[in-house]
């Protein structure tokens, strides 16, 4: 089974770049411009309805419409997200001390924009070693 990454980035060029990197590495990629458009996000107060993980990785921008990447990760953790437990990365060009502290608290890898694709690729390679090959992922309706 291919590793699955969820990419959430409101900038089309950045989203396309990260998606291309992941696809070149053999990942299945679910890509969204807004956290609330992602199928893993239903309601911030409803527990996660899935038995299996939605993805192995989450790569998200921080500053986006409707909610920040940090707020999205925090919501997913609070809801009992079963995937991406240690494989979360957040991109931003405007980190402040509070956001960096929250990212660390949530266990997120932080990348500063403009980010180095090799650094992102190396992080993915290292984190992929932690993904159990026999894990099950949610099947999303592609229609």
C-alpha atoms as a printed R data frame, in Angstrom:
    type eleno elety resid chain resno       x      y      z
1   ATOM     1    CA   UNK     A     1   0.000  0.000  0.000
2   ATOM     2    CA   UNK     A     2   1.316  3.429 -0.951
3   ATOM     3    CA   UNK     A     3   1.861  5.932  1.826
4   ATOM     4    CA   UNK     A     4  -0.936  8.528  1.858
5   ATOM     5    CA   UNK     A     5  -0.353 12.205  2.494
6   ATOM     6    CA   UNK     A     6  -2.934 14.907  3.018
7   ATOM     7    CA   UNK     A     7  -1.821 18.319  1.777
8   ATOM     8    CA   UNK     A     8  -3.704 21.454  2.792
9   ATOM     9    CA   UNK     A     9  -2.408 24.685  1.286
10  ATOM    10    CA   UNK     A    10  -4.378 27.670 -0.008
11  ATOM    11    CA   UNK     A    11  -1.603 28.833 -2.356
12  ATOM    12    CA   UNK     A    12  -2.079 26.909 -5.613
13  ATOM    13    CA   UNK     A    13   1.602 26.938 -6.614
14  ATOM    14    CA   UNK     A    14   2.804 25.764 -3.193
15  ATOM    15    CA   UNK     A    15   0.129 23.060 -3.047
16  ATOM    16    CA   UNK     A    16   1.093 21.841 -6.530
17  ATOM    17    CA   UNK     A    17   4.799 21.792 -5.615
18  ATOM    18    CA   UNK     A    18   4.322 19.735 -2.444
19  ATOM    19    CA   UNK     A    19   1.853 17.428 -4.212
20  ATOM    20    CA   UNK     A    20   4.322 16.873 -7.057
21  ATOM    21    CA   UNK     A    21   7.137 16.062 -4.596
22  ATOM    22    CA   UNK     A    22   4.958 13.508 -2.830
23  ATOM    23    CA   UNK     A    23   3.692 11.917 -6.038
24  ATOM    24    CA   UNK     A    24   7.270 11.619 -7.347
25  ATOM    25    CA   UNK     A    25   8.119  9.769 -4.135
26  ATOM    26    CA   UNK     A    26   5.240  7.333 -4.778
27  ATOM    27    CA   UNK     A    27   2.687  8.734 -2.346
28  ATOM    28    CA   UNK     A    28  -1.065  8.811 -2.781
29  ATOM    29    CA   UNK     A    29  -1.943 12.476 -2.240
30  ATOM    30    CA   UNK     A    30  -5.211 14.070 -1.146
31  ATOM    31    CA   UNK     A    31  -4.824 17.788 -1.769
32  ATOM    32    CA   UNK     A    32  -7.066 20.642 -0.567
33  ATOM    33    CA   UNK     A    33  -6.995 24.434 -0.575
34  ATOM    34    CA   UNK     A    34  -8.924 24.813  2.680
35  ATOM    35    CA   UNK     A    35  -8.893 22.694  5.869
36  ATOM    36    CA   UNK     A    36 -12.680 22.615  6.005
37  ATOM    37    CA   UNK     A    37 -12.804 21.057  2.500
38  ATOM    38    CA   UNK     A    38 -10.744 18.077  3.627
39  ATOM    39    CA   UNK     A    39 -12.800 14.893  4.177
40  ATOM    40    CA   UNK     A    40 -11.040 14.215  7.493
41  ATOM    41    CA   UNK     A    41 -12.580 17.418  8.849
42  ATOM    42    CA   UNK     A    42 -16.269 17.123  9.545
43  ATOM    43    CA   UNK     A    43 -17.127 19.024 12.676
44  ATOM    44    CA   UNK     A    44 -14.685 20.346 15.279
45  ATOM    45    CA   UNK     A    45 -16.662 18.789 18.136
46  ATOM    46    CA   UNK     A    46 -17.582 15.392 16.652
47  ATOM    47    CA   UNK     A    47 -15.284 12.466 17.467
48  ATOM    48    CA   UNK     A    48 -13.480 10.944 14.502
49  ATOM    49    CA   UNK     A    49 -15.963  8.571 12.839
50  ATOM    50    CA   UNK     A    50 -13.338  6.343 11.196
51  ATOM    51    CA   UNK     A    51 -11.940  3.064 12.506
52  ATOM    52    CA   UNK     A    52  -8.735  3.435 10.494
53  ATOM    53    CA   UNK     A    53  -6.378  6.315  9.787
54  ATOM    54    CA   UNK     A    54  -7.189  8.754  6.977
55  ATOM    55    CA   UNK     A    55  -3.554  9.254  6.094
56  ATOM    56    CA   UNK     A    56   0.034  8.633  7.055
57  ATOM    57    CA   UNK     A    57   1.176 12.253  6.711
58  ATOM    58    CA   UNK     A    58  -0.313 15.711  7.003
59  ATOM    59    CA   UNK     A    59   1.444 18.647  5.383
60  ATOM    60    CA   UNK     A    60  -0.374 21.922  5.867
61  ATOM    61    CA   UNK     A    61   0.136 25.633  5.589
62  ATOM    62    CA   UNK     A    62  -0.561 27.552  8.772
63  ATOM    63    CA   UNK     A    63  -2.207 30.743  7.474
64  ATOM    64    CA   UNK     A    64  -5.309 29.686  5.517
65  ATOM    65    CA   UNK     A    65  -8.968 30.553  5.090
66  ATOM    66    CA   UNK     A    66 -11.414 29.476  7.796
67  ATOM    67    CA   UNK     A    67  -8.786 28.159 10.237
68  ATOM    68    CA   UNK     A    68  -5.048 27.925 10.702
69  ATOM    69    CA   UNK     A    69  -3.107 24.736 10.142
70  ATOM    70    CA   UNK     A    70  -2.346 24.640 13.866
71  ATOM    71    CA   UNK     A    71  -6.050 24.911 14.689
72  ATOM    72    CA   UNK     A    72  -6.770 22.105 12.212
73  ATOM    73    CA   UNK     A    73  -4.151 19.808 13.800
74  ATOM    74    CA   UNK     A    74  -5.397 20.680 17.289
75  ATOM    75    CA   UNK     A    75  -8.983 19.923 16.255
76  ATOM    76    CA   UNK     A    76  -8.003 16.570 14.738
77  ATOM    77    CA   UNK     A    77  -6.083 15.595 17.899
78  ATOM    78    CA   UNK     A    78  -9.006 16.595 20.122
79  ATOM    79    CA   UNK     A    79 -11.387 14.559 17.937
80  ATOM    80    CA   UNK     A    80  -9.249 11.399 18.254
81  ATOM    81    CA   UNK     A    81  -7.583 11.372 14.850
82  ATOM    82    CA   UNK     A    82  -6.101  7.930 14.269
83  ATOM    83    CA   UNK     A    83  -3.568  8.881 11.628
84  ATOM    84    CA   UNK     A    84  -0.632 11.152 11.216
85  ATOM    85    CA   UNK     A    85   0.157 10.859 14.916
86  ATOM    86    CA   UNK     A    86   3.809 11.812 14.530
87  ATOM    87    CA   UNK     A    87   3.895 12.749 10.861
88  ATOM    88    CA   UNK     A    88   2.557 16.295 10.830
89  ATOM    89    CA   UNK     A    89   4.322 19.208  9.178
90  ATOM    90    CA   UNK     A    90   3.258 22.844  9.089
91  ATOM    91    CA   UNK     A    91   4.611 25.468  6.686
92  ATOM    92    CA   UNK     A    92   4.590 29.203  7.324
93  ATOM    93    CA   UNK     A    93   6.578 32.285  6.525
94  ATOM    94    CA   UNK     A    94   5.338 34.159  9.585
95  ATOM    95    CA   UNK     A    95   5.956 32.063 12.698
96  ATOM    96    CA   UNK     A    96   5.710 33.780 16.059
97  ATOM    97    CA   UNK     A    97   6.827 32.367 19.419
98  ATOM    98    CA   UNK     A    98   3.303 31.347 20.431
99  ATOM    99    CA   UNK     A    99   2.700 29.475 17.180
100 ATOM   100    CA   UNK     A   100   6.071 27.730 17.394
101 ATOM   101    CA   UNK     A   101   5.277 26.650 20.959
102 ATOM   102    CA   UNK     A   102   1.877 25.331 19.919
103 ATOM   103    CA   UNK     A   103   3.422 23.457 16.959
104 ATOM   104    CA   UNK     A   104   5.937 21.814 19.289
105 ATOM   105    CA   UNK     A   105   3.192 20.946 21.797
106 ATOM   106    CA   UNK     A   106   1.186 19.293 18.992
107 ATOM   107    CA   UNK     A   107   4.246 17.367 17.753
108 ATOM   108    CA   UNK     A   108   4.444 19.129 14.397
109 ATOM   109    CA   UNK     A   109   7.533 19.501 12.252
110 ATOM   110    CA   UNK     A   110   7.906 23.180 11.379
111 ATOM   111    CA   UNK     A   111   9.103 24.385  7.997
112 ATOM   112    CA   UNK     A   112   9.722 28.051  7.337
113 ATOM   113    CA   UNK     A   113   8.705 29.454  3.954
114 ATOM   114    CA   UNK     A   114  10.405 29.541  1.616
115 ATOM   115    CA   UNK     A   115  11.229 25.953  2.506
116 ATOM   116    CA   UNK     A   116  13.937 23.715  1.077
117 ATOM   117    CA   UNK     A   117  12.309 20.809 -0.817
118 ATOM   118    CA   UNK     A   118  15.288 18.577 -0.016
119 ATOM   119    CA   UNK     A   119  14.736 19.199  3.690
120 ATOM   120    CA   UNK     A   120  11.043 18.310  3.298
121 ATOM   121    CA   UNK     A   121  11.972 15.212  1.268
122 ATOM   122    CA   UNK     A   122  14.530 14.092  3.866
123 ATOM   123    CA   UNK     A   123  11.959 14.530  6.651
124 ATOM   124    CA   UNK     A   124   9.432 12.449  4.684
125 ATOM   125    CA   UNK     A   125  12.019  9.692  4.132
126 ATOM   126    CA   UNK     A   126  12.873  9.591  7.820
127 ATOM   127    CA   UNK     A   127   9.239  9.640  8.986
128 ATOM   128    CA   UNK     A   128   8.188  7.000  6.457
129 ATOM   129    CA   UNK     A   129  10.302  4.511  8.433
130 ATOM   130    CA   UNK     A   130   7.804  4.887 11.316
131 ATOM   131    CA   UNK     A   131   4.746  3.965  9.217
132 ATOM   132    CA   UNK     A   132   3.740  0.324  9.776
133 ATOM   133    CA   UNK     A   133   3.493 -1.397  6.383
134 ATOM   134    CA   UNK     A   134   0.398 -3.343  7.485
135 ATOM   135    CA   UNK     A   135  -1.635 -0.326  8.659
136 ATOM   136    CA   UNK     A   136  -5.127  0.189  7.277
137 ATOM   137    CA   UNK     A   137  -6.318  3.446  5.761
138 ATOM   138    CA   UNK     A   138  -9.827  4.787  5.298
139 ATOM   139    CA   UNK     A   139 -11.178  4.350  1.773
140 ATOM   140    CA   UNK     A   140 -12.553  7.648  0.505
141 ATOM   141    CA   UNK     A   141 -15.294  7.798 -2.092
142 ATOM   142    CA   UNK     A   142 -13.585  9.341 -5.132
143 ATOM   143    CA   UNK     A   143 -16.847 10.143 -6.967
